[in-house]
Amino acid sequence: MILIDQMMNRIEFMHAKHVIHRDIKPENLLICSNGYLKLTDFGVSKMLINVDRCYSTSGTHGYMAPEVYLASHGVFHGRTADLFSLGVMLYELLLGKRPFAIDHFKGIKSLGVAPCFDLTPLWRLKHV
């Protein structure tokens, strides 16, 4: 629970400074010797100065929000893309697998349509 709280604090701080990370995944998290979480790799991050959205596609497949995939079709994304990535990462850390296969996203760029997900199995997870 402490790591989740720390991660949310890091994201809130970035967003308050008008930065979206766009590549939140386990590989970009480090834990210091004192137990605090560090968020690294701001290589694809974006400053949102005087705007609340961006239209470029970047990040790691499997953690990217559907709207990021649709950037080439004129769909914008913003701070919520980081929250989507955090949700995917937390699901993966809790259950040992991603909530959906990367195959769901293969056609997004060509079709210009976000995939439909069957979230029924999530409601059956009583141990989470």
Solvent accessible surface area in square Angstrom, and as a share of the most:
residue,aa,sasa,rsa
1,M,189,0.84
2,I,127,0.65
3,L,83,0.41
4,I,57,0.29
5,D,83,0.43
6,Q,16,0.07
7,M,3,0.01
8,M,65,0.29
9,N,69,0.35
10,R,65,0.24
11,I,1,0.01
12,E,102,0.46
13,F,130,0.54
14,M,14,0.06
15,H,25,0.11
16,A,74,0.57
17,K,109,0.46
18,H,88,0.39
19,V,24,0.14
20,I,0,0.00
21,H,0,0.00
22,R,22,0.08
23,D,14,0.07
24,I,0,0.00
25,K,34,0.14
26,P,40,0.25
27,E,124,0.56
28,N,8,0.04
29,L,30,0.15
30,L,99,0.49
31,I,106,0.54
32,C,43,0.26
33,S,130,0.84
34,N,107,0.55
35,G,35,0.33
36,Y,119,0.45
37,L,6,0.03
38,K,102,0.43
39,L,23,0.12
40,T,41,0.24
41,D,75,0.39
42,F,90,0.37
43,G,68,0.66
44,V,51,0.30
45,S,33,0.22
46,K,75,0.32
47,M,106,0.47
48,L,2,0.01
49,I,107,0.54
50,N,152,0.78
51,V,78,0.45
52,D,96,0.50
53,R,112,0.41
54,C,5,0.03
55,Y,112,0.43
56,S,47,0.30
57,T,50,0.29
58,S,25,0.16
59,G,28,0.27
60,T,39,0.23
61,H,97,0.43
62,G,1,0.01
63,Y,6,0.02
64,M,7,0.03
65,A,0,0.00
66,P,20,0.12
67,E,47,0.21
68,V,4,0.02
69,Y,5,0.02
70,L,15,0.07
71,A,6,0.05
72,S,84,0.54
73,H,90,0.40
74,G,51,0.49
75,V,57,0.33
76,F,92,0.38
77,H,3,0.01
78,G,9,0.08
79,R,62,0.23
80,T,86,0.50
81,A,3,0.02
82,D,0,0.00
83,L,79,0.39
84,F,59,0.25
85,S,6,0.04
86,L,6,0.03
87,G,38,0.36
88,V,5,0.03
89,M,3,0.01
90,L,37,0.18
91,Y,36,0.14
92,E,40,0.18
93,L,109,0.54
94,L,110,0.55
95,L,44,0.22
96,G,66,0.64
97,K,126,0.53
98,R,73,0.26
99,P,41,0.26
100,F,28,0.11
101,A,55,0.42
102,I,71,0.36
103,D,96,0.50
104,H,83,0.37
105,F,6,0.02
106,K,152,0.64
107,G,26,0.25
108,I,2,0.01
109,K,93,0.40
110,S,95,0.61
111,L,132,0.66
112,G,24,0.23
113,V,96,0.55
114,A,42,0.33
115,P,31,0.20
116,C,127,0.76
117,F,59,0.25
118,D,111,0.57
119,L,86,0.43
120,T,60,0.35
121,P,69,0.43
122,L,57,0.28
123,W,203,0.71
124,R,165,0.60
125,L,51,0.26
126,K,183,0.78
127,H,146,0.65
128,V,93,0.54
